[in-house]
Structures are given as structure tokens and as C-alpha cells.
Amino acid sequence: MEINAFENVIGVVPIVDVVEGRFVVLATHDYRPDFNSQTDLPGVKIPATAEEAKRARFVLTFAVDNRPLPIVESYPQMPFALRGGFDQDANAPFTNTMYLSYPGNQDGRTIGSGTNALAFSQGTFTIPSGGYIYNASMINPGSSLIIANTADDTSDAGKLKYTATEAVGVLFETYSFDSETAKLTVRSK
């Protein structure tokens, strides 16, 4: 996903695993690692119902990471839990994920639950192929787009989809479509 222009960005904590570039709704969370360092961040999740989808105006991406490459992420993200320290259960042995490049530079990567992330709203974003539910009408500039939800769209929840009606809950419109790469550029209304 590409962030072309934005007005608002907030730090968030996904409460479930979410693919980068999906649209999310704010939610509560109970992650408290590193001496409660995440308690001031809102949680986010994929919209479960059509009502939640009307409020899903945030597109999710990886948090900026200034660590030198390669980046090694250990799971779970509780640094004091290796030997059951402080208030965490022991979780050794654990596996690591290694990124040879910043994960936000790659399309379709999953942001793990409990990981710090960024949520953007009010802007222009380029969604890669597979990041939206294709409809031939959606490639026309100005087409109304809504967010898919779990109840109606199951595994496609959080993706953009075309709607023929200009109803409440239309948060985005098509800005442009690249027919060679199938990337859809959208902007918020």
C-alpha cells in the first residue's frame, strides 16, 4: 500500500492479525507489555458488521521502524516473558521473524495483533491488486467505495468494494486505476 497524501495519522494496536492496507475500525484492547506502554493507544480491528464498516475510515500500515536491517521480531512481543518474568507466563522457546527490508515496503504483509501500527485517515492511498474486491465499475474515477465487513464478505472484510448507491457509509471514492499493475488509488470523501 502507498500513502500518497494524508491529513490524520494515529498510533494504534491491532487486536487481531490484520493485513496491511485493510480498513479498520477503532476498538478497545488490553495489551499491556513493557510496563503498560500501549495502554494509551486505541485498538483497531476489521469491521464485523455493516454498521462498523461505516466507521472504518482508517487504513492500517506498519509503524515506522528505524532499527538497522535485518529487523528481528520475536513472538510473542513480551520482552520480559522469556523466563516468566514480571507478570507474564514463561513462553520459551519462541520463534523469530526476520525482515531483510522494512515490512511496509512489501505488499500484503500481515501486522500481528498486539504490534504497534499506524492508522491513516483523510487522504489518498494506493491499494495493490488483491487489496480490494474488484468490480468493473469501481475503476472509474469518482466511483463510490465502501468497506467490506466480516458478516457480509467473510475473508474479504476490511477491503474496499464498489457500491452503486451514494448512501451513508460511503467513505472513499476512486481517484485512479492503473490497468498495468491493477493498483487502485482512492481518496477519502
Stockholm file with secondary structure:
# STOCKHOLM 1.0

chainA/1-189         MEINAFENVIGVVPIVDVVEGRFVVLATHDYRPDFNSQTDLPGVKIPATAEEAKRARFVLTFAVDNRPLPIVESYPQMPFALRGGFDQDANAPFTNTMYLSYPGNQDGRTIGSGTNALAFSQGTFTIPSGGYIYNASMINPGSSLIIANTADDTSDAGKLKYTATEAVGVLFETYSFDSETAKLTVRSK
#=GR chainA/1-189 SS CEEEEEEEEEEEEESSCEETTCEEEEECCCCCHHHHTTTTSCEEECCCSHHHHTTCCEEEEECCCCSCSSEEEESSSCGGGTTTCTTSCCCCSCCEEEESSCGGGSTTCEECTTCCEEEEEEEEEEECTTSBCCCGGGGSTTCEEEECCHHHHGGGTTSEEECSSCCTTCCEEEEEEETTTTEEEEEEC
#=GC SS_cons         CEEEEEEEEEEEEESSCEETTCEEEEECCCCCHHHHTTTTSCEEECCCSHHHHTTCCEEEEECCCCSCSSEEEESSSCGGGTTTCTTSCCCCSCCEEEESSCGGGSTTCEECTTCCEEEEEEEEEEECTTSBCCCGGGGSTTCEEEECCHHHHGGGTTSEEECSSCCTTCCEEEEEEETTTTEEEEEEC
//
